[in-house]
Amino acid sequence: MKTLLSHLRAGLSVVVLAGNLIVWLTPLMLLALLRWAARGRSSAIEERLIQACYRNAVAINSWWLRHVSGIRMVAHPPLPGPAGSAPPLDHFDLRGQHVVLLANHRTWFDIPLLQALTVPAGPILKFVVKRELAWVPIVGWVCLVLRFPLMRRGGTTEARTADLHAVSKAAQDRQSTQDALIIFAEGTRITDTKHAAAKSPYRHLLPPKAGGFRTVLRHSPAEAVICDMTVIYRATEVSFWRCLGGRVPQVDVYLRQRALADVTDVREFLRTTWGEKDVLITEHLDVPDPTQLATS
């Protein structure tokens, strides 16, 4: 009975979240047409309206996930000192900062999770998405209207060059502190198969890739802050569906902030950061081995 109720809750959540996107997609499409008529340029008023649509959509999604799906999404901001975290909050305060967000990638639920913890008092988030997603109704249209960078994710040199160009253009298009790119440096969601194939040196993570992150840093202002977020799901089985159905009771996100100037070697920075993430995740999980963590 409990499992059935979880599936019903997850199904209803999909309908509600999709409906919420459709509601806000209508004004976004109108604003996109105005931008197209102006040859790609947006006025300050149009940008504020786009921001308002995005933030309202996230607010509704977040309320539903917390109060109906019943998942506790907890933000752990850093202490001013050298280590540790401040008391947990409902969201981070990143207002007035140029930020580059860096995070590990576990499941599709990472996206509404990070939006819920960042957007209320910070920038709207733009994600690097697969080009094929642009053809998916509703979700793909939102990605196009908001100008999310589209990636081919191919193995050829041409595809990799095109992907880096897409990230570079998105990074250059950021004109204010009102939006931020988030980089999942692993490049994909972790699964048992991917973890084994990559021969990852980390227990709970895939090896990070430097290309996209390096490109974003290159086009970020000198005063930009790197917001390193470690996502920890408090469950042995984690998937987007299980999160929507309330089968994952809590997700913790720990934030550490680094100055852009502190990164002199991107690959070494990522290796060190991922090692620290892996230790933090291990400390918070009861399961002894990552292969016990079901992902999807």
N, C-alpha and C positions, 0 to 999 in steps of 0.2 A: 504493500500500500504506500509506504514511504517513497519507494522508487517511482511508482506511478505518479504520485503528486509532484515529485521532482521533475519528471518529464513534462507534465502538464504545465508546470511553472516555467520551464525552459521554453516550451513552445509558445506560450503566451508572451514571454519576454521578447522572443524574436519578432512576433507580430507588432508589439508595442514599439520596440526600438526602430523597426522598419517604418512603421507609421509616423513616428516622430521625425525621421529623416525626410519622408515624403512631404510633411507639412512645411519644413524649413527649406526644402529643395525648391519649392515654387518661387519664393522671393529671391533665392540665390540665382535661379535661372534667369529671372528678369534682370538682375544686376549684371549677370554675365553677358546678356545681350547688349546692355548699355556699354559695357566695357569693350565688347567686340565692335560696336558702332563707333567707338572712340579710338579704334585701332590699337586696342590692348591697354590703353591708359585708363586708370580709375581716378575719380575725384576723391577728395578727402571724405566727403559725405558718403559716397558709395563704399569706401573701405570701412567706415564706421558701421554701416548697415550690415556689411558682410560679417564683421566682427560680432555684432549683436546677434545675428542669426546663429552663428557658430556657438557662441556662449550659451544662448538659450537652449539650443539642442543638447549641448553637453549637460546643462543643469537638469533637464528633464530625464535624460538617460541615467545620470548619476543618482537622482532621487529614486528612480525605479530600482536600480541595482542594489541600493542600500536597503530600501524599505520593503520591496516585494521579493526580489531574489534573495535578500537577506545576507548579502556578503559584506563583511566589514573591511573597508579599504582604508588603511592606516598610513599616514605620512609621518616619517621620522626625520625631522630636520636636524642639521648638524649643530653641535654646540660651538660657541666661539673658540673654545680651546682646541688643543691638538687632537683630541679623540673623543669618541662618544657621540651620543645623540641627545637632543632636547626631548622633553615630553612629547608623546605622539599627538598629532593633530588630524583634522579632517582633510586638510590640504596644505600645500606649501605656499609660501609667500615669495613670489619671484618678480614682483612688480618693479618696473623701472630699470630692468637689467637686460642687456643683450646676452642671451643665453644660447648655448649649444647643449642639447640634451643627449646623453649617452646612456644606454640601458641594455641589459641582457633580455633575451627574447624567449619566452616560454610557450605562450599560446596566443591566439588572436585576442583573448580577453585583455592582454597587455594594453591594447589601444584605448578602449573605454576606461580602463583603470588609470592610466597615466593622464588621460584627459580629465578625469574626475579629481585628481590630486594636483593638477597644475593650472588648468584653465580658470578656476574661480578667482585666483589672485595672481595671475601671471599671463604669459602669452598664449595665444592659440597655437596648437601643435599641428605641424605638417609632417607627414610621413612619406618615406620612400616606398612606393608601391609597385607591384608588378604591372607591366603594361597591359597584360590580359585583363586585369581588374577593371580597366576603363570600359570594358564591354558588359560588365555585370550591371543589371538595372539597379537604380537607386544609389548603391554604394559607389559604383564607378562614375556615375554622373556627379556625385558630390566631390569626388577626387578631382575630376576635370574642372569643375567650377572653381574650386579652391586652389587650383594650380599645384596639386601635389606632384612632385617629380616622379615620372614614370620610368621604370627600369626594364630592360630586356632580360637581364639575368642569364645571358648566354655564356658559353665557354670560349667564344672566339674573341680575338683581339678587337675586332670592330664593335662587338657588343659591349665589351668592357669599356671601350673608349666612349661609346654613346652613353653608357650609364653614368660615367664620371662627368660627362658634359651636362647631363640632366641634373645631377646633384649640384654641379658648379653654378648652373643658371639659377636654380632654386635658392642657393646660398646668396648669390648676388642680388636677387630680387627682394631680399629682406631689407626693408628701408627703415624699420623702427624696432622698438622693443615689444611691439604688439604681436609678433608671431615668431615662432622658433621651429627649426628643424630638429627632429629627434632621429638619432642614428642607432639602429640595432646592429652593432658592429659584427655580430656573428653572421649576419646576412640571411638568416632563416631561423625558424623555430626549432628548438632542440627536440629530438626524438632519440629513442634508443639506437635506432639504425644509423642515424646521422652521427651520433656520439661515437659509435664504434668505428664507422667508416673514416671519421676524421682523426682517429687515434688521439683524441683530445687529452691533453695533460691535466685537465680540470675534471673534478668529479661531477659537477652539476652544470657545466657550461661547454659550449663549443668554442674553438679557438677564434679570437676576434680577427677581423680583416681591416687593414689600415686604409685602403683606398678612399672610400667614401668619407670617412672621418677626417682624413688628411685634407681632402678637397674642401669640406665645409670649414675647417679651421683656416685654410688659406684665404677664404673670402669673408671671414668674420672680422669685425672691428677689433682693434688692439685691446679695448676694455672688456671684451666679451668674457663671460664666465662659463666654464664647463660644468654642467650639472650632471654628475655621475649618479645614476639611480640604479640601485640593486633591488630587483623584484623577487620577493620570496612568497610563494604560495604555501599556506599552512595545510597541506593535504598530500596524501601519497599518490592520489590519482587526480590529475589536473587536465581539464579540457575546457574549451569555450562553452560547450553545452552544460557541463557539470557546474560551471560557475553561474550560468544563467539559472540553473535549476536549484541553486542554493546548496549544492553538495560540497562546496569549498567555503568553510566558515570565515576565513580571514586571509587577506593578502597584505603583507607589509612591504613598504617601499622606503629604503634608506637612502638619504641624499648626502652626497659629499660635493663640495664646490671647489673647483680648481681654477686658478687664473690661467688664461690662455698663454701668457708669457712663460709659464712654468713648463710647458710642453716643448721640449727641444728635440726629442726623438719620438715620433708618433708610435712606431712599433713597440718600442720599449715601454712607453707610457701605457699602451693597451695591455701588454703582457703583465706589467706590474698591477694595473687596475683589475684585470681579470683574475689574477691570483688572489688579490684581496677580496674580491667579490666571492670567489669560490669558498674561501675560509669563512666569510660572513654567512653565506647560505648554509654551509655545513654546520655551523654553530646553532642555527635556528631550526634545522630539520631533524626529526627523530629517525628517519629512515637511514640505514647505513650505506646505501649504495644508490647511485642515480638510476640504475637500470630498473629499480622498483617504481620509479616515477613514470606513470603512464601519461603520455602527452598526445595532443592531436591538434 
